[in-house]
Amino acid sequence: MSASTTPQAPPRGPSAADAGSAPGRPAGPAEPDRAPAAEPARAPTENQSRAADTRALTQVLFAELKTLEPGSEAHRRVRAALIEANLPLVRYAAARFRSRNEPMEDVVQVGTIGLINAIDRFDPDRGVQFPTFAMPTVVGEIKRYFRDNVRTVHVPRRLHELWVQVTGATEDLTTAHGRSPTTAEIAERLKISEEEVLACIEAGRSYHATSLEAAQEGDGLPGLLDRLGYEDPALAGVEHRDLVRHLLVQLPEREQRILMLRYYSNLTQSQISQELGVSQMHVSRLLARSFARLRSANRIEA
């Protein structure tokens, strides 16, 4: 009878640990079959890539511009390419002024002037990135434009600068207190008088002109245009009063006083006679003579 045979296990292939150990060296502890995959690097966004390309192009153009003769055709061409490449910087700066109700095309055009000035003054050897150098110049040019040209009423420069401080203090105090600050709180914060705060607030309104045709908010009144130009019943007397004032100074002092007492103080002839110590009849004659002189002078003036 043949002996029963034990089934043989299939030969085992080399493990990952055996494969990793050198011949003749004891196998170390088993390592995991697969190492954890490293987190993939986050791809740059489209805006970041575009900004990086603009910076690189700007550096190349400035390096080329430095080798060219100012005023030459090549210099003008490279300078124009620098302006074109950095226009997004101007648009970014102009976007900060959208609340001023000024056309963005005008603001960008003004900011481009600041960009050109920055390009002409920039020195790449100083180790400063061009956007860092150019941004204050672009923003400053736009602010100067708003200060000198956009306001409907000219505001002194000191008051304009103080208005910027008042605006910042108002925002800070509103955040801190959860309400709009009072004039006294703003004045105490900035160490200025309340009158100066009120003047700054009024100066801030010079950015916006009120339409004559716009209805008054809240009170239901018609616009200013509908309330202007009505006939003032006292208007006709303005010319007459001016003429009388001119003729009155030509009378003797005593007669001037009698006319003033009669028609400005509304005294009767009896009261005037008591005031001057003369008879009422004499006062009446003086008044009649004054009127005759005034009529005569009026005919001469006419």
Protein Blocks (a to p, Z undefined) as FASTA:
>chain_A
ZZddddddddddddfklmmpcehiacdddddfbdcdddddddddfklmmmmmmmmmmmmm
mmmmmmpcehiaklmmmmmmmmmmmmmmmmmmmmmmmmnopafklmmmmmmmmmmmmmmm
pcfknopafklmmmmmmmmmmmmmmmmmmpmbdcdfklmmmmmmmmmmmmmmmmmnopac
dfklmmmmnopafklmmmmmmmmmmmpccdfklccehjlpacfklmgoiacfklmmmmmm
mmmmmmmmmpcfklmmmmmmmmmnopafklmmmmnopafklmmmmmmmmmmmmmmmmmmm
ZZ
